[in-house]
Amino acid sequence: MIVTTANDIAGYEIVEYLGVVRGIIVRSTGIARGFVGGIRSIAGGNIPEYVAVCEEARGHAYQLLIEHAEQVGADGIIAMRYDGSEFMQGSTEVLAYGTAVKIRPVAG
């Protein structure tokens, strides 16, 4: 599966657009990370505990995106993006989305 943030895939021709695919996850910080992160936030700066939660959520959303694309028979995903928001206090929603496509190598 080729995934790109571009609107095309170098060396390939898009032969069919299969529609929007997505992966969504809602992740909470958990008690331990939330407590340690809260203490660190007093001092300001980067908060590694919160970064870890965001990275895990982003990775899981990406995997769900790939699974959705495979379900619709895609060879690739173009215009892939992430979107995130606070779902409720202490919980973050991460959405990975893009356009599923069928592709074939450009004859050359």
N, CA, C and O atoms as a Tinker XYZ file with bonds, in Angstrom:
   432  protein
     1  N      0.864000   -1.181000    0.000000    73     2
     2  CA     0.000000    0.000000    0.000000    64     1     3
     3  C      0.901000    1.231000    0.000000    63     2     4     5
     4  O      1.734000    1.413000    0.888000    81     3
     5  N      0.715000    2.069000   -1.015000    73     3     6
     6  CA     1.455000    3.321000   -1.094000    64     5     7
     7  C      0.567000    4.417000   -0.513000    63     6     8     9
     8  O     -0.586000    4.571000   -0.916000    81     7
     9  N      1.108000    5.173000    0.431000    73     7    10
    10  CA     0.369000    6.261000    1.069000    64     9    11
    11  C      1.178000    7.539000    0.904000    63    10    12    13
    12  O      2.378000    7.572000    1.177000    81    11
    13  N      0.505000    8.584000    0.456000    73    11    14
    14  CA     1.189000    9.860000    0.260000    64    13    15
    15  C      0.272000   11.033000    0.613000    63    14    16    17
    16  O     -0.952000   10.926000    0.547000    81    15
    17  N      0.880000   12.130000    0.981000    73    15    18
    18  CA     0.111000   13.354000    1.217000    64    17    19
    19  C     -0.099000   14.126000   -0.090000    63    18    20    21
    20  O     -0.853000   15.098000   -0.128000    81    19
    21  N      0.564000   13.692000   -1.146000    73    19    22
    22  CA     0.414000   14.336000   -2.463000    64    21    23
    23  C     -0.904000   13.891000   -3.111000    63    22    24    25
    24  O     -1.585000   12.991000   -2.621000    81    23
    25  N     -1.236000   14.542000   -4.215000    73    23    26
    26  CA    -2.458000   14.208000   -4.943000    64    25    27
    27  C     -2.221000   13.213000   -6.073000    63    26    28    29
    28  O     -3.143000   12.875000   -6.815000    81    27
    29  N     -0.994000   12.750000   -6.198000    73    27    30
    30  CA    -0.656000   11.719000   -7.167000    64    29    31
    31  C      0.496000   10.894000   -6.605000    63    30    32    33
    32  O      1.066000   11.222000   -5.564000    81    31
    33  N      0.829000    9.810000   -7.317000    73    31    34
    34  CA     1.907000    8.933000   -6.869000    64    33    35
    35  C      2.909000    8.839000   -8.012000    63    34    36    37
    36  O      2.588000    8.322000   -9.082000    81    35
    37  N      4.111000    9.333000   -7.791000    73    35    38
    38  CA     5.136000    9.349000   -8.829000    64    37    39
    39  C      5.365000    7.942000   -9.377000    63    38    40    41
    40  O      5.521000    6.979000   -8.626000    81    39
    41  N      5.380000    7.851000  -10.696000    73    39    42
    42  CA     5.625000    6.573000  -11.348000    64    41    43
    43  C      4.388000    5.712000  -11.519000    63    42    44    45
    44  O      4.470000    4.604000  -12.048000    81    43
    45  N      3.240000    6.215000  -11.075000    73    43    46
    46  CA     1.991000    5.464000  -11.171000    64    45    47
    47  C      0.904000    6.333000  -11.771000    63    46    48    49
    48  O      0.920000    7.559000  -11.662000    81    47
    49  N     -0.022000    5.674000  -12.396000    73    47    50
    50  CA    -1.197000    6.333000  -12.950000    64    49    51
    51  C     -2.402000    5.915000  -12.102000    63    50    52    53
    52  O     -2.575000    4.735000  -11.795000    81    51
    53  N     -3.214000    6.872000  -11.734000    73    51    54
    54  CA    -4.436000    6.555000  -10.991000    64    53    55
    55  C     -5.486000    6.118000  -12.005000    63    54    56    57
    56  O     -5.833000    6.866000  -12.919000    81    55
    57  N     -5.988000    4.892000  -11.832000    73    55    58
    58  CA    -6.962000    4.362000  -12.781000    64    57    59
    59  C     -8.378000    4.363000  -12.225000    63    58    60    61
    60  O     -9.345000    4.238000  -12.976000    81    59
    61  N     -8.502000    4.506000  -10.894000    73    59    62
    62  CA    -9.836000    4.546000  -10.294000    64    61    63
    63  C     -9.756000    5.188000   -8.906000    63    62    64    65
    64  O     -8.850000    4.905000   -8.123000    81    63
    65  N    -10.714000    6.044000   -8.628000    73    63    66
    66  CA   -10.860000    6.635000   -7.303000    64    65    67
    67  C    -11.931000    5.830000   -6.565000    63    66    68    69
    68  O    -13.040000    5.654000   -7.069000    81    67
    69  N    -11.592000    5.342000   -5.370000    73    67    70
    70  CA   -12.508000    4.477000   -4.621000    64    69    71
    71  C    -13.224000    5.199000   -3.488000    63    70    72    73
    72  O    -14.076000    4.612000   -2.821000    81    71
    73  N    -12.891000    6.450000   -3.266000    73    71    74
    74  CA   -13.557000    7.232000   -2.228000    64    73    75
    75  C    -12.682000    7.483000   -1.013000    63    74    76    77
    76  O    -11.529000    7.056000   -0.949000    81    75
    77  N    -13.253000    8.175000   -0.070000    73    75    78
    78  CA   -12.553000    8.542000    1.157000    64    77    79
    79  C    -12.465000    7.324000    2.081000    63    78    80    81
    80  O    -13.439000    6.595000    2.270000    81    79
    81  N    -11.281000    7.126000    2.644000    73    79    82
    82  CA   -11.078000    6.091000    3.660000    64    81    83
    83  C    -10.561000    6.776000    4.916000    63    82    84    85
    84  O     -9.963000    7.850000    4.849000    81    83
    85  N    -10.799000    6.141000    6.071000    73    83    86
    86  CA   -10.406000    6.788000    7.325000    64    85    87
    87  C    -10.099000    5.754000    8.395000    63    86    88    89
    88  O    -10.523000    4.600000    8.338000    81    87
    89  N     -9.345000    6.227000    9.365000    73    87    90
    90  CA    -9.094000    5.484000   10.589000    64    89    91
    91  C     -9.257000    6.464000   11.726000    63    90    92    93
    92  O     -8.667000    7.544000   11.703000    81    91
    93  N    -10.042000    6.109000   12.714000    73    91    94
    94  CA   -10.299000    7.023000   13.831000    64    93    95
    95  C    -10.060000    6.297000   15.142000    63    94    96    97
    96  O    -10.418000    5.130000   15.302000    81    95
    97  N     -9.453000    7.005000   16.068000    73    95    98
    98  CA    -9.169000    6.440000   17.394000    64    97    99
    99  C     -9.378000    7.542000   18.429000    63    98   100   101
   100  O     -9.061000    8.706000   18.186000    81    99
   101  N     -9.906000    7.163000   19.566000    73    99   102
   102  CA   -10.019000    8.087000   20.700000    64   101   103
   103  C     -9.181000    7.488000   21.818000    63   102   104   105
   104  O     -9.404000    6.349000   22.225000    81   103
   105  N     -8.231000    8.245000   22.306000    73   103   106
   106  CA    -7.270000    7.740000   23.278000    64   105   107
   107  C     -7.216000    8.685000   24.469000    63   106   108   109
   108  O     -7.188000    9.905000   24.303000    81   107
   109  N     -7.201000    8.125000   25.655000    73   107   110
   110  CA    -7.048000    8.948000   26.855000    64   109   111
   111  C     -5.607000    8.842000   27.339000    63   110   112   113
   112  O     -4.882000    7.915000   26.978000    81   111
   113  N     -5.210000    9.794000   28.151000    73   111   114
   114  CA    -3.837000    9.805000   28.648000    64   113   115
   115  C     -3.607000    8.729000   29.699000    63   114   116   117
   116  O     -2.475000    8.281000   29.883000    81   115
   117  N     -4.647000    8.310000   30.384000    73   115   118
   118  CA    -4.480000    7.347000   31.474000    64   117   119
   119  C     -4.062000    8.068000   32.740000    63   118   120   121
   120  O     -3.564000    9.193000   32.687000    81   119
   121  N     -4.261000    7.436000   33.855000    73   119   122
   122  CA    -4.002000    8.081000   35.153000    64   121   123
   123  C     -2.532000    8.415000   35.348000    63   122   124   125
   124  O     -2.203000    9.544000   35.711000    81   123
   125  N     -1.642000    7.455000   35.116000    73   123   126
   126  CA    -0.211000    7.685000   35.369000    64   125   127
   127  C      0.344000    8.767000   34.450000    63   126   128   129
   128  O      0.984000    9.708000   34.918000    81   127
   129  N      0.108000    8.642000   33.157000    73   127   130
   130  CA     0.616000    9.642000   32.214000    64   129   131
   131  C     -0.030000   10.994000   32.460000    63   130   132   133
   132  O      0.637000   12.025000   32.374000    81   131
   133  N     -1.320000   11.002000   32.763000    73   131   134
   134  CA    -2.013000   12.254000   33.026000    64   133   135
   135  C     -1.452000   12.971000   34.245000    63   134   136   137
   136  O     -1.289000   14.191000   34.238000    81   135
   137  N     -1.158000   12.211000   35.286000    73   135   138
   138  CA    -0.618000   12.806000   36.508000    64   137   139
   139  C      0.776000   13.369000   36.264000    63   138   140   141
   140  O      1.049000   14.524000   36.590000    81   139
   141  N      1.662000   12.550000   35.688000    73   139   142
   142  CA     3.034000   12.998000   35.436000    64   141   143
   143  C      3.029000   14.148000   34.437000    63   142   144   145
   144  O      3.751000   15.128000   34.618000    81   143
   145  N      2.218000   14.037000   33.381000    73   143   146
   146  CA     2.126000   15.111000   32.397000    64   145   147
   147  C      1.609000   16.402000   33.008000    63   146   148   149
   148  O      2.081000   17.489000   32.677000    81   147
   149  N      0.632000   16.275000   33.906000    73   147   150
   150  CA     0.095000   17.454000   34.586000    64   149   151
   151  C      1.144000   18.153000   35.428000    63   150   152   153
   152  O      1.215000   19.382000   35.438000    81   151
   153  N      1.950000   17.393000   36.127000    73   151   154
   154  CA     3.036000   17.969000   36.937000    64   153   155
   155  C      4.045000   18.666000   36.027000    63   154   156   157
   156  O      4.478000   19.782000   36.315000    81   155
   157  N      4.417000   18.008000   34.931000    73   155   158
   158  CA     5.394000   18.605000   33.999000    64   157   159
   159  C      4.848000   19.877000   33.345000    63   158   160   161
   160  O      5.613000   20.792000   33.041000    81   159
   161  N      3.537000   19.941000   33.128000    73   159   162
   162  CA     2.962000   21.105000   32.452000    64   161   163
   163  C      3.116000   22.377000   33.277000    63   162   164   165
   164  O      3.074000   23.481000   32.732000    81   163
   165  N      3.291000   22.230000   34.572000    73   163   166
   166  CA     3.484000   23.407000   35.436000    64   165   167
   167  C      4.752000   24.148000   35.042000    63   166   168   169
   168  O      4.792000   25.378000   35.042000    81   167
   169  N      5.792000   23.380000   34.704000    73   167   170
   170  CA     7.075000   23.987000   34.344000    64   169   171
   171  C      7.096000   24.484000   32.907000    63   170   172   173
   172  O      7.960000   25.284000   32.550000    81   171
   173  N      6.162000   24.026000   32.070000    73   171   174
   174  CA     6.143000   24.425000   30.668000    64   173   175
   175  C      7.061000   23.552000   29.836000    63   174   176   177
   176  O      7.771000   22.699000   30.370000    81   175
   177  N      7.047000   23.763000   28.533000    73   175   178
   178  CA     7.896000   22.995000   27.626000    64   177   179
   179  C      7.228000   21.722000   27.142000    63   178   180   181
   180  O      6.034000   21.509000   27.356000    81   179
   181  N      8.007000   20.886000   26.493000    73   179   182
   182  CA     7.522000   19.628000   25.934000    64   181   183
   183  C      7.141000   18.667000   27.053000    63   182   184   185
   184  O      7.812000   18.606000   28.084000    81   183
   185  N      6.063000   17.917000   26.847000    73   183   186
   186  CA     5.595000   16.951000   27.843000    64   185   187
   187  C      5.632000   15.572000   27.201000    63   186   188   189
   188  O      4.693000   15.188000   26.504000    81   187
   189  N      6.716000   14.817000   27.432000    73   187   190
   190  CA     6.902000   13.525000   26.759000    64   189   191
   191  C      5.744000   12.546000   26.953000    63   190   192   193
   192  O      5.445000   11.774000   26.042000    81   191
   193  N      5.100000   12.556000   28.087000    73   191   194
   194  CA     3.987000   11.639000   28.336000    64   193   195
   195  C      2.824000   11.911000   27.388000    63   194   196   197
   196  O      2.184000   10.977000   26.906000    81   195
   197  N      2.553000   13.173000   27.121000    73   195   198
   198  CA     1.473000   13.527000   26.202000    64   197   199
   199  C      1.886000   13.259000   24.753000    63   198   200   201
   200  O      1.058000   12.853000   23.937000    81   199
   201  N      3.153000   13.482000   24.434000    73   199   202
   202  CA     3.658000   13.179000   23.091000    64   201   203
   203  C      3.478000   11.692000   22.807000    63   202   204   205
   204  O      3.056000   11.317000   21.713000    81   203
   205  N      3.791000   10.850000   23.775000    73   203   206
   206  CA     3.662000    9.398000   23.604000    64   205   207
   207  C      2.215000    9.007000   23.317000    63   206   208   209
   208  O      1.960000    8.181000   22.440000    81   207
   209  N      1.273000    9.588000   24.043000    73   207   210
   210  CA    -0.146000    9.294000   23.821000    64   209   211
   211  C     -0.549000    9.705000   22.405000    63   210   212   213
   212  O     -1.245000    8.958000   21.718000    81   211
   213  N     -0.117000   10.885000   21.968000    73   211   214
   214  CA    -0.467000   11.374000   20.635000    64   213   215
   215  C      0.149000   10.504000   19.547000    63   214   216   217
   216  O     -0.516000   10.187000   18.561000    81   215
   217  N      1.406000   10.115000   19.712000    73   215   218
   218  CA     2.073000    9.265000   18.718000    64   217   219
   219  C      1.411000    7.896000   18.624000    63   218   220   221
   220  O      1.234000    7.366000   17.527000    81   219
   221  N      1.047000    7.324000   19.761000    73   219   222
   222  CA     0.365000    6.025000   19.756000    64   221   223
   223  C     -0.989000    6.133000   19.050000    63   222   224   225
   224  O     -1.353000    5.262000   18.260000    81   223
   225  N     -1.723000    7.192000   19.337000    73   223   226
   226  CA    -3.029000    7.385000   18.712000    64   225   227
   227  C     -2.880000    7.583000   17.211000    63   226   228   229
   228  O     -3.650000    7.025000   16.430000    81   227
   229  N     -1.894000    8.375000   16.805000    73   227   230
   230  CA    -1.654000    8.614000   15.388000    64   229   231
   231  C     -1.292000    7.312000   14.665000    63   230   232   233
   232  O     -1.788000    7.051000   13.569000    81   231
   233  N     -0.437000    6.506000   15.273000    73   231   234
   234  CA    -0.048000    5.224000   14.682000    64   233   235
   235  C     -1.222000    4.267000   14.542000    63   234   236   237
   236  O     -1.356000    3.581000   13.529000    81   235
   237  N     -2.067000    4.224000   15.561000    73   235   238
   238  CA    -3.230000    3.338000   15.522000    64   237   239
   239  C     -4.233000    3.815000   14.468000    63   238   240   241
   240  O     -4.791000    2.998000   13.736000    81   239
   241  N     -4.463000    5.115000   14.384000    73   239   242
   242  CA    -5.371000    5.665000   13.377000    64   241   243
   243  C     -4.852000    5.356000   11.970000    63   242   244   245
   244  O     -5.636000    5.046000   11.074000    81   243
   245  N     -3.545000    5.440000   11.778000    73   243   246
   246  CA    -2.933000    5.136000   10.483000    64   245   247
   247  C     -3.169000    3.670000   10.109000    63   246   248   249
   248  O     -3.516000    3.369000    8.967000    81   247
   249  N     -2.986000    2.767000   11.059000    73   247   250
   250  CA    -3.217000    1.345000   10.797000    64   249   251
   251  C     -4.675000    1.088000   10.413000    63   250   252   253
   252  O     -4.947000    0.304000    9.503000    81   251
   253  N     -5.605000    1.738000   11.094000    73   251   254
   254  CA    -7.024000    1.597000   10.762000    64   253   255
   255  C     -7.326000    2.155000    9.376000    63   254   256   257
   256  O     -8.161000    1.611000    8.654000    81   255
   257  N     -6.649000    3.237000    9.003000    73   255   258
   258  CA    -6.782000    3.811000    7.665000    64   257   259
   259  C     -6.360000    2.785000    6.608000    63   258   260   261
   260  O     -7.067000    2.577000    5.623000    81   259
   261  N     -5.221000    2.156000    6.815000    73   259   262
   262  CA    -4.718000    1.143000    5.878000    64   261   263
   263  C     -5.715000   -0.007000    5.768000    63   262   264   265
   264  O     -6.016000   -0.466000    4.666000    81   263
   265  N     -6.226000   -0.472000    6.905000    73   263   266
   266  CA    -7.200000   -1.568000    6.904000    64   265   267
   267  C     -8.455000   -1.199000    6.103000    63   266   268   269
   268  O     -8.971000   -2.013000    5.337000    81   267
   269  N     -8.934000    0.026000    6.286000    73   267   270
   270  CA   -10.123000    0.472000    5.559000    64   269   271
   271  C     -9.841000    0.499000    4.056000    63   270   272   273
   272  O    -10.676000    0.071000    3.259000    81   271
   273  N     -8.672000    0.997000    3.669000    73   271   274
   274  CA    -8.298000    1.046000    2.258000    64   273   275
   275  C     -8.209000   -0.364000    1.665000    63   274   276   277
   276  O     -8.640000   -0.589000    0.534000    81   275
   277  N     -7.659000   -1.298000    2.413000    73   275   278
   278  CA    -7.576000   -2.685000    1.949000    64   277   279
   279  C     -8.970000   -3.280000    1.760000    63   278   280   281
   280  O     -9.202000   -4.041000    0.820000    81   279
   281  N     -9.893000   -2.932000    2.652000    73   279   282
   282  CA   -11.266000   -3.445000    2.563000    64   281   283
   283  C    -11.964000   -2.995000    1.275000    63   282   284   285
   284  O    -12.799000   -3.722000    0.736000    81   283
   285  N    -11.625000   -1.807000    0.785000    73   283   286
   286  CA   -12.260000   -1.324000   -0.439000    64   285   287
   287  C    -11.457000   -1.677000   -1.684000    63   286   288   289
   288  O    -11.831000   -1.293000   -2.793000    81   287
   289  N    -10.355000   -2.406000   -1.509000    73   287   290
   290  CA    -9.562000   -2.875000   -2.640000    64   289   291
   291  C     -8.565000   -1.877000   -3.190000    63   290   292   293
   292  O     -8.194000   -1.963000   -4.361000    81   291
   293  N     -8.124000   -0.936000   -2.381000    73   291   294
   294  CA    -7.199000    0.100000   -2.838000    64   293   295
   295  C     -5.767000   -0.424000   -2.952000    63   294   296   297
   296  O     -5.356000   -1.338000   -2.238000    81   295
   297  N     -5.026000    0.187000   -3.875000    73   295   298
   298  CA    -3.583000   -0.045000   -4.004000    64   297   299
   299  C     -2.800000    1.089000   -3.345000    63   298   300   301
   300  O     -1.624000    0.943000   -3.012000    81   299
   301  N     -3.480000    2.219000   -3.165000    73   299   302
   302  CA    -2.813000    3.387000   -2.609000    64   301   303
   303  C     -3.803000    4.350000   -1.982000    63   302   304   305
   304  O     -5.017000    4.241000   -2.152000    81   303
   305  N     -3.232000    5.300000   -1.248000    73   303   306
   306  CA    -4.024000    6.371000   -0.628000    64   305   307
   307  C     -3.318000    7.676000   -0.957000    63   306   308   309
   308  O     -2.127000    7.833000   -0.692000    81   307
   309  N     -4.064000    8.612000   -1.540000    73   307   310
   310  CA    -3.509000    9.928000   -1.839000    64   309   311
   311  C     -4.156000   10.969000   -0.922000    63   310   312   313
   312  O     -5.199000   10.721000   -0.316000    81   311
   313  N     -3.520000   12.128000   -0.834000    73   311   314
   314  CA    -4.026000   13.257000   -0.041000    64   313   315
   315  C     -4.265000   12.853000    1.416000    63   314   316   317
   316  O     -5.229000   13.308000    2.032000    81   315
   317  N     -3.399000   12.008000    1.968000    73   315   318
   318  CA    -3.553000   11.535000    3.347000    64   317   319
   319  C     -3.293000   12.689000    4.313000    63   318   320   321
   320  O     -2.362000   13.473000    4.127000    81   319
   321  N     -4.120000   12.779000    5.335000    73   319   322
   322  CA    -4.000000   13.819000    6.359000    64   321   323
   323  C     -4.338000   13.242000    7.725000    63   322   324   325
   324  O     -4.972000   12.194000    7.842000    81   323
   325  N     -3.895000   13.958000    8.757000    73   323   326
   326  CA    -4.301000   13.688000   10.137000    64   325   327
   327  C     -5.102000   14.878000   10.635000    63   326   328   329
   328  O     -4.863000   16.018000   10.237000    81   327
   329  N     -6.047000   14.597000   11.503000    73   327   330
   330  CA    -6.778000   15.658000   12.185000    64   329   331
   331  C     -6.941000   15.197000   13.624000    63   330   332   333
   332  O     -7.164000   14.012000   13.875000    81   331
   333  N     -6.836000   16.091000   14.539000    73   331   334
   334  CA    -6.973000   15.719000   15.942000    64   333   335
   335  C     -7.742000   16.770000   16.708000    63   334   336   337
   336  O     -7.717000   17.955000   16.376000    81   335
   337  N     -8.425000   16.313000   17.736000    73   335   338
   338  CA    -9.151000   17.244000   18.590000    64   337   339
   339  C     -9.361000   16.599000   19.947000    63   338   340   341
   340  O     -9.264000   15.381000   20.102000    81   339
   341  N     -9.645000   17.432000   20.908000    73   339   342
   342  CA    -9.960000   16.909000   22.238000    64   341   343
   343  C    -11.406000   16.434000   22.208000    63   342   344   345
   344  O    -12.327000   17.224000   21.998000    81   343
   345  N    -11.593000   15.145000   22.418000    73   343   346
   346  CA   -12.920000   14.535000   22.383000    64   345   347
   347  C    -13.698000   14.908000   23.635000    63   346   348   349
   348  O    -14.864000   15.297000   23.565000    81   347
   349  N    -13.051000   14.789000   24.759000    73   347   350
   350  CA   -13.544000   15.238000   26.060000    64   349   351
   351  C    -12.311000   15.447000   26.909000    63   350   352   353
   352  O    -11.221000   15.034000   26.512000    81   351
   353  N    -12.440000   16.060000   28.035000    73   351   354
   354  CA   -11.261000   16.368000   28.829000    64   353   355
   355  C    -10.474000   15.090000   29.117000    63   354   356   357
   356  O    -11.000000   14.130000   29.679000    81   355
   357  N     -9.195000   15.104000   28.715000    73   355   358
   358  CA    -8.326000   13.953000   28.947000    64   357   359
   359  C     -8.345000   12.923000   27.835000    63   358   360   361
   360  O     -7.608000   11.939000   27.900000    81   359
   361  N     -9.175000   13.126000   26.805000    73   359   362
   362  CA    -9.246000   12.187000   25.686000    64   361   363
   363  C     -9.053000   12.921000   24.368000    63   362   364   365
   364  O     -9.639000   13.979000   24.136000    81   363
   365  N     -8.227000   12.345000   23.516000    73   363   366
   366  CA    -7.925000   12.943000   22.230000    64   365   367
   367  C     -8.429000   12.053000   21.107000    63   366   368   369
   368  O     -8.228000   10.839000   21.127000    81   367
   369  N     -9.076000   12.658000   20.140000    73   367   370
   370  CA    -9.515000   11.947000   18.939000    64   369   371
   371  C     -8.492000   12.224000   17.850000    63   370   372   373
   372  O     -8.106000   13.373000   17.636000    81   371
   373  N     -8.048000   11.172000   17.158000    73   371   374
   374  CA    -7.163000   11.334000   16.016000    64   373   375
   375  C     -7.813000   10.653000   14.825000    63   374   376   377
   376  O     -8.223000    9.495000   14.901000    81   375
   377  N     -7.901000   11.385000   13.729000    73   375   378
   378  CA    -8.488000   10.890000   12.495000    64   377   379
   379  C     -7.408000   10.919000   11.420000    63   378   380   381
   380  O     -6.787000   11.955000   11.184000    81   379
   381  N     -7.188000    9.785000   10.774000    73   379   382
   382  CA    -6.323000    9.706000    9.598000    64   381   383
   383  C     -7.247000    9.462000    8.409000    63   382   384   385
   384  O     -8.090000    8.566000    8.461000    81   383
   385  N     -7.104000   10.238000    7.345000    73   383   386
   386  CA    -8.007000   10.082000    6.210000    64   385   387
   387  C     -7.301000   10.411000    4.903000    63   386   388   389
   388  O     -6.269000   11.082000    4.883000    81   387
   389  N     -7.875000    9.928000    3.825000    73   387   390
   390  CA    -7.336000   10.187000    2.500000    64   389   391
   391  C     -8.256000    9.594000    1.452000    63   390   392   393
   392  O     -9.342000    9.109000    1.769000    81   391
   393  N     -7.817000    9.635000    0.198000    73   391   394
   394  CA    -8.592000    9.103000   -0.912000    64   393   395
   395  C     -7.972000    7.782000   -1.366000    63   394   396   397
   396  O     -6.796000    7.728000   -1.727000    81   395
   397  N     -8.768000    6.732000   -1.343000    73   395   398
   398  CA    -8.316000    5.413000   -1.777000    64   397   399
   399  C     -8.342000    5.368000   -3.304000    63   398   400   401
   400  O     -9.290000    5.835000   -3.937000    81   399
   401  N     -7.281000    4.797000   -3.884000    73   399   402
   402  CA    -7.172000    4.727000   -5.336000    64   401   403
   403  C     -6.652000    3.370000   -5.798000    63   402   404   405
   404  O     -5.969000    2.657000   -5.063000    81   403
   405  N     -6.996000    3.038000   -7.037000    73   403   406
   406  CA    -6.385000    1.916000   -7.756000    64   405   407
   407  C     -5.325000    2.545000   -8.659000    63   406   408   409
   408  O     -5.575000    3.565000   -9.302000    81   407
   409  N     -4.147000    1.934000   -8.702000    73   407   410
   410  CA    -3.050000    2.501000   -9.483000    64   409   411
   411  C     -2.395000    1.414000  -10.337000    63   410   412   413
   412  O     -2.556000    0.217000  -10.100000    81   411
   413  N     -1.643000    1.887000  -11.349000    73   411   414
   414  CA    -0.805000    0.959000  -12.125000    64   413   415
   415  C      0.462000    1.734000  -12.527000    63   414   416   417
   416  O      0.425000    2.948000  -12.731000    81   415
   417  N      1.562000    1.016000  -12.632000    73   415   418
   418  CA     2.810000    1.683000  -13.014000    64   417   419
   419  C      2.690000    2.354000  -14.385000    63   418   420   421
   420  O      2.032000    1.837000  -15.287000    81   419
   421  N      3.324000    3.490000  -14.521000    73   419   422
   422  CA     3.349000    4.187000  -15.798000    64   421   423
   423  C      4.317000    3.447000  -16.706000    63   422   424   425
   424  O      5.461000    3.190000  -16.331000    81   423
   425  N      3.855000    3.107000  -17.895000    73   423   426
   426  CA     4.739000    2.426000  -18.860000    64   425   427
   427  C      5.832000    3.389000  -19.299000    63   426   428   429
   428  O      5.555000    4.545000  -19.618000    81   427
   429  N      7.020000    2.935000  -19.316000    73   427   430
   430  CA     8.056000    3.877000  -19.666000    64   429   431
   431  C      9.206000    3.237000  -20.265000    63   430   432
   432  O     10.174000    3.911000  -20.617000    81   431
